[in-house]
Amino acid sequence: MIASETSRCPWAGIADPIYMRYHDEEWGVPKTDDRALFEKLVLEGFQAGLSWLTILKKRENFRKAFHGFDAARIARYGARDIARLMADEGIVRNRLKVEATIDNARALLKLQERTSLAAFLWRFLDGRPRINRHASFKTVPAATPASKAISKALIAEGFRFVGPTTVYAFMQAVGMVNDHLVGCFRHEPCTRLQQRFKIPGVPAGA
């Protein structure tokens, strides 16, 4: 059953079924798989300066172009791969972002030598999502102390296009925070998921 328009976060609207499905099924659901987290971090970087709907419509093309966001494979990309990607009309052809994705894959592999990306990220929240109760998106921040701390830590690890605003959008998407409005039909289901969520062994603090 599809909920009525008025029960959704206003940004989801009803104008595009891709956007609706993303809001209804993905946004705010906690994720712990490193490949899924890496994909989302990369796509959030590509989204900078564009609409998220633009990225969503190209997401399957991105997955094909970047070999399913297999970091080990992306880390081996060279000049030929960059040229291939820059000629691919199915993705966002931005050389800086393409090159940043390769750098980010290499940074991820280096990070994974000592910990998972999931553990690295979730430790900033002590392994538990933050459940907010916003009644309007006017009170939803663009960045938070946690997103600023994560951004700083990712940059120190060699990641690019991971500023505090990009990181906070990422945190919202992967369920590190619940920013569905309280009037949205997804707020309570995501809250229940997040209340049960915990990554064992994640140390506290940034």
C-alpha positions, 0 to 999 in steps of 0.5 A: 500500500502506498501512503498518501502524499501528505504522510511523506517528507515533503522532499520526496513528493509524488512527482517521481516514483524513483524518488518515492521508492528511495524515500519509502524503502531506503532513506534512513534505514541503517546500513553496515555493509562496506560496499553499500556505504562506499557506494553511498559515499561516492554518490553523495560526492557526485551529487554535490551541485546537482539534485539527488534525483539526478543521481538516483536516475543514473544510479544503475549506470554508475553501478555498471560504470564503476563495477558495482563499486568494488573498491579493489577494482576501482583502486586499480583504475588508470588513465584508460578507465578515466577516459572510459568514464568521462565518455560515459553519458550515463553518469555524471562526467566530472573528472575531479569526482571520477578521480576522487572516486579512485582515490577514495577506493584506495583510501578505503582499502587502506582503511580496511587493513585495520577496520571496516568502513562501517566500524570507522563511521559508526564509532562517531555515534557510539554504534547507535543511530541518532533519532531526531523528531523534527516537525519541519525541515526548517529545523533539520541541520545541513551539518552537525558536530558529528558530520564535521568530525567524520568529515575531518577523519575521512579527509585524514584517511585520504578521502575526497568530496566528503565535506560536512554537508555531504557527510550529513546527507550520507548519514541521513541516507544510511540511517546514522540519523533519523531525519524523517519528519515526525509526520512522515509515515517512515519515521516510526518504522525507521525509529524501530529499526534504529532502536534495535540497531547496534554494531558490537564492539564499536568504541565510543568517541571520535 
